[in-house]
Amino acid sequence: MSLLREKEYGHYCREKGCTGEEVANAILAVIEFESFLGGREKTFGSAAVEDLRDYISTLIAQQRNSEERLVAIARCSYLEKKNDLYVYLVAILGGSTVIASISDRLEALAGEDIKNLVFEGVESLPLGSTSEVQSPVVQVLVSRLESALAPELCRNVLAGNHHRIPVESFNEYRDWFNCSESIDAFLVKVHEEAVKDLEQHMLEDRLWYEQEITPDVLEFVRTNQEILSAVRKNNRLFVTKIPYSPKDYLKETDPLMKRYHSCHCPLVRSSILMKDVHISPTWCYCSAGFEKLMFDVVFGEPLKVDLLETALGGDLRCRFSIEIPEGKVR
């Protein structure tokens, strides 16, 4: 890492709230990754996802696959506009809390004995494990959940906030809702603001979370209010999840690959392409929990959600129906 890049990267890390020691450690983590790439006659700029996967495998073998190290490389990837590396790392980090969170929620809703029964022998995989490695573990886990629990309880366990997103991040939406004349007006505002945000990211050539926003992606979202908002029909909200890789999704014609580009789950996405792993679509209630979280905050209580379509189950998109609490339709 050159001195100029080191200074720029250090400044970026400090903007993210890092201490002096954390910045130094982050710079060292990037330098070590670049050293690994040098052994392959590559640089950060020429690195491919396969190089990153191999490096993470090396870190796992050395038990050095810490969250801090992966975050450091992810931040550098974002700064260098290495979108493919950044997206790969964000997926790893975003899915790292899911299994532990499901375990905690299962114990809270069904008791310790059921939790122990379901998780017996389910190994905790190292941070950075690939989707191909994690998919068989999830296959066992969701099968046990379905066997041990009544369907409604199983869905409720999965439909929690397993990415542990701070609920305070949705306070603005709650304020919008309280100031809106109706649910429908609120949903229109949510969608309009989301489209504005996507357009700004497109104009600035910045990723929106893991998504690259192109004119086609922007129009795709703009013309469907179910994406990044919802459409109300009576007492139900209908939500369609934006594809994980919308640019590739819109270009793809093969149904199997379209499903793959649609799926967000870093733990099971690869199973769509694997012939020997078949994961129940019930798992997608985890995604349903993510989609309804904003509405949980807006309405002030956990909402009931139903899975309508899922890429994991053979559909070309993921779509949900969320029930508005009685007496709160306006």
C-alpha positions in Angstrom: 0.0 0.0 0.0 1.5 3.3 -1.1 1.9 6.1 1.4 -0.8 8.2 -0.3 -3.3 5.3 -0.4 -2.4 4.5 3.2 -3.2 8.0 4.3 -6.5 8.0 2.3 -7.5 4.7 3.7 -6.6 5.7 7.3 -8.7 8.8 6.9 -11.6 6.7 5.7 -11.3 4.3 8.6 -11.3 7.2 11.1 -14.4 8.5 9.5 -16.0 5.1 10.4 -15.1 5.7 14.0 -11.9 3.7 14.2 -9.3 4.5 16.9 -5.6 5.0 16.0 -4.8 1.4 16.9 -7.7 0.1 14.9 -6.6 2.1 11.9 -3.0 0.7 12.2 -4.4 -2.9 12.4 -6.6 -2.3 9.4 -3.7 -1.0 7.3 -1.7 -4.0 8.3 -4.6 -6.4 7.3 -4.7 -4.8 3.9 -0.9 -5.0 3.5 -0.9 -8.7 4.4 -3.7 -9.3 1.8 -1.6 -7.5 -0.8 1.4 -9.6 0.1 -0.7 -12.7 -0.5 -1.7 -11.3 -3.9 1.9 -10.5 -4.7 2.7 -14.2 -4.4 0.3 -14.6 -7.3 1.7 -11.7 -9.2 -1.4 -9.7 -8.6 -2.3 -6.4 -7.0 -5.4 -5.3 -5.1 -6.6 -3.7 -8.3 -6.3 -7.0 -10.3 -7.5 -9.4 -7.6 -10.5 -11.6 -8.4 -13.1 -13.0 -6.0 -11.4 -16.4 -6.3 -8.2 -14.9 -4.9 -10.1 -13.4 -2.0 -11.8 -16.8 -1.3 -8.4 -18.5 -1.3 -7.0 -15.9 1.1 -9.9 -16.3 3.5 -9.4 -20.1 3.4 -5.8 -19.5 4.4 -6.9 -17.2 7.2 -9.4 -19.8 8.4 -6.7 -22.5 8.5 -4.4 -20.1 10.5 -7.4 -19.1 12.8 -6.8 -15.5 11.8 -10.2 -15.0 10.1 -11.4 -12.2 12.4 -14.3 -9.9 11.7 -11.9 -6.9 12.1 -9.6 -8.3 9.4 -12.4 -8.9 6.9 -14.0 -5.5 7.6 -10.6 -3.9 6.9 -10.3 -5.5 3.5 -14.0 -4.7 2.8 -13.4 -1.0 3.5 -10.4 -0.9 1.3 -12.4 -2.7 -1.5 -15.1 -0.1 -1.2 -12.6 2.7 -1.4 -10.8 1.2 -4.4 -14.2 0.5 -6.1 -13.4 -3.2 -6.2 -17.1 -4.0 -6.1 -16.8 -7.7 -6.6 -14.6 -8.1 -3.5 -16.6 -5.7 -1.5 -19.9 -7.5 -2.2 -18.4 -10.9 -1.4 -17.1 -9.6 2.0 -20.3 -7.8 2.9 -22.3 -11.0 2.2 -20.0 -12.9 4.6 -20.2 -10.3 7.3 -23.9 -9.8 6.9 -24.7 -13.4 7.4 -22.4 -14.0 10.3 -25.0 -13.4 13.0 -27.8 -15.5 11.5 -27.3 -19.0 13.0 -26.5 -17.8 16.5 -29.5 -15.4 16.4 -31.8 -18.3 15.3 -30.5 -20.4 18.2 -31.2 -17.6 20.7 -34.7 -17.0 19.3 -35.5 -20.7 19.3 -34.6 -21.0 22.9 -36.6 -17.9 23.8 -39.8 -19.2 22.0 -39.5 -23.0 22.4 -37.2 -23.6 25.3 -33.7 -24.8 25.9 -34.4 -28.5 25.4 -35.9 -27.9 21.9 -32.9 -25.7 21.1 -30.5 -28.3 22.1 -32.3 -31.0 20.2 -32.4 -28.9 17.0 -28.7 -27.8 17.2 -27.2 -31.0 18.4 -24.2 -31.7 16.2 -24.8 -28.6 14.0 -21.3 -27.3 13.8 -20.5 -23.6 14.1 -18.7 -22.8 10.8 -15.7 -20.4 10.8 -16.3 -16.8 9.7 -15.7 -16.6 6.0 -16.9 -20.1 5.1 -18.4 -20.3 1.6 -22.0 -20.7 0.8 -21.2 -24.1 -0.7 -19.9 -25.2 2.8 -22.7 -23.6 4.7 -25.6 -24.8 2.6 -25.5 -28.5 3.8 -25.5 -27.3 7.4 -28.5 -25.1 6.8 -30.3 -28.0 5.1 -29.9 -30.0 8.3 -30.9 -27.1 10.5 -34.1 -26.1 8.7 -35.1 -29.8 8.4 -34.8 -30.2 12.2 -36.7 -27.0 12.8 -39.6 -28.2 10.7 -39.6 -31.6 12.4 -39.4 -30.2 16.0 -41.8 -27.3 15.7 -45.4 -26.7 14.6 -45.3 -24.8 11.3 -46.4 -21.5 12.7 -43.8 -21.6 15.5 -41.1 -22.6 13.0 -41.9 -19.7 10.8 -42.0 -17.3 13.8 -38.6 -18.5 15.0 -37.1 -17.9 11.5 -38.8 -14.5 10.9 -36.8 -12.6 13.5 -34.3 -9.8 13.2 -31.4 -12.3 12.6 -29.1 -9.8 11.0 -29.5 -7.8 14.3 -30.2 -4.5 12.6 -30.7 -1.7 15.1 -34.4 -0.9 15.2 -33.5 2.7 15.7 -32.5 2.9 12.1 -36.2 2.8 11.2 -37.3 5.7 13.4 -37.4 8.0 10.4 -40.0 5.7 8.7 -42.1 5.7 11.9 -42.0 9.5 11.8 -43.1 9.5 8.2 -45.9 7.2 9.0 -47.2 9.3 11.9 -47.2 12.4 9.7 -48.9 10.6 6.7 -52.6 10.9 6.1 -52.9 7.2 5.2 -50.9 4.0 5.0 -51.0 4.3 1.2 -49.6 7.8 1.2 -46.8 6.6 3.6 -45.9 3.7 1.2 -45.7 6.1 -1.7 -43.3 8.3 0.2 -41.1 5.4 1.2 -40.9 4.3 -2.4 -40.2 7.7 -3.8 -37.4 8.3 -1.3 -35.9 4.9 -2.0 -35.9 5.7 -5.7 -34.2 9.0 -5.1 -31.6 7.3 -3.0 -30.9 4.7 -5.7 -30.7 7.5 -8.3 -28.1 9.3 -6.2 -26.0 6.2 -5.9 -26.2 5.6 -9.6 -25.1 9.2 -10.4 -22.2 9.0 -8.0 -21.3 5.5 -9.2 -21.5 4.1 -5.7 -22.9 0.7 -4.7 -26.2 0.7 -2.8 -25.5 -1.9 -0.2 -24.4 -4.8 -2.4 -26.3 -3.6 -5.4 -24.9 -1.8 -8.5 -27.5 0.6 -9.7 -27.8 1.1 -13.4 -30.5 2.9 -15.4 -32.3 -0.4 -16.0 -32.2 -1.3 -12.3 -33.5 2.2 -11.3 -36.4 1.9 -13.8 -37.1 -1.7 -12.5 -37.5 -0.4 -9.0 -39.3 2.9 -10.0 -42.0 0.9 -11.8 -42.8 -1.5 -9.0 -43.8 0.0 -5.6 -43.6 -3.4 -4.0 -39.8 -3.1 -4.2 -38.2 -1.1 -1.3 -41.7 -0.3 -0.1 -45.0 -2.1 -0.3 -48.5 -2.1 -1.9 -51.5 -2.4 0.4 -54.5 -4.5 -0.5 -57.1 -4.4 2.3 -55.2 -5.4 5.5 -52.1 -6.8 3.8 -48.9 -5.3 2.6 -47.3 -7.0 -0.5 -43.5 -6.7 -0.7 -41.1 -7.9 -3.4 -37.5 -8.1 -2.5 -35.0 -6.4 -4.8 -32.8 -9.0 -6.4 -29.4 -9.5 -4.8 -27.7 -8.7 -8.1 -30.3 -6.7 -10.0 -28.1 -5.8 -12.9 -27.3 -9.5 -13.6 -30.9 -10.5 -12.8 -32.4 -8.2 -15.4 -29.9 -9.4 -18.1 -30.3 -13.1 -17.3 -32.6 -15.3 -19.4 -31.8 -18.7 -17.8 -34.4 -19.3 -15.0 -31.9 -21.1 -12.8 -29.4 -18.3 -12.9 -32.1 -15.7 -12.5 -33.1 -17.4 -9.3 -29.4 -17.4 -8.2 -29.1 -13.6 -8.9 -32.4 -13.0 -7.0 -31.4 -14.8 -3.7 -29.9 -12.7 -1.0 -29.0 -15.3 1.6 -25.2 -15.7 1.8 -25.7 -19.0 3.6 -27.7 -20.8 1.0 -27.5 -19.0 -2.4 -25.1 -21.5 -3.8 -27.6 -24.4 -3.1 -29.7 -23.1 -6.0 -26.9 -24.3 -8.3 -26.0 -27.5 -6.2 -27.6 -30.8 -7.3 -27.1 -32.6 -4.0 -28.4 -29.9 -1.6 -32.1 -29.1 -1.3 -33.1 -26.6 1.3 -36.7 -26.1 2.3 -38.2 -22.7 1.3 -39.2 -22.4 4.9 -35.7 -21.1 5.5 -36.8 -17.9 3.6 -38.9 -16.8 6.6 -35.5 -15.5 7.7 -35.7 -13.1 4.7 -39.3 -12.4 5.5 -38.3 -11.2 9.0 -35.8 -8.9 7.4 -38.4 -7.4 5.0 -41.0 -6.9 7.7 -38.7 -5.3 10.3 -39.3 -1.7 9.1 -43.1 -2.3 9.4 -42.7 -3.8 12.8 -41.1 -0.5 13.9 -43.7 1.6 12.1 -46.7 -0.2 13.6 -45.1 -0.7 17.0 -45.4 -4.5 17.2 -44.2 -7.7 15.5 -46.3 -8.4 12.4 -47.3 -11.7 10.9 -45.7 -12.4 7.5 -46.4 -15.0 4.9 -44.1 -16.3 2.2 -45.6 -16.0 -1.3 -42.7 -16.7 -3.7 -39.1 -17.6 -3.1 -36.1 -18.1 -5.4 -35.0 -21.0 -3.1 -38.3 -22.7 -3.8 -38.2 -22.4 -7.6 -39.7 -18.9 -8.2 -38.0 -16.1 -10.0 -38.4 -13.6 -7.2 -39.0 -13.4 -3.5 -42.3 -11.9 -2.4 -44.1 -11.6 0.9 -47.4 -10.7 2.4 -47.4 -8.8 5.7 -50.5 -8.4 7.9 -51.5 -5.0 9.2 -52.6 -5.2 12.8 -56.3 -5.0 13.5 -57.4 -1.4 14.0 -54.3 0.1 12.3 -55.5 0.3 8.7 -56.1 3.9 7.9 
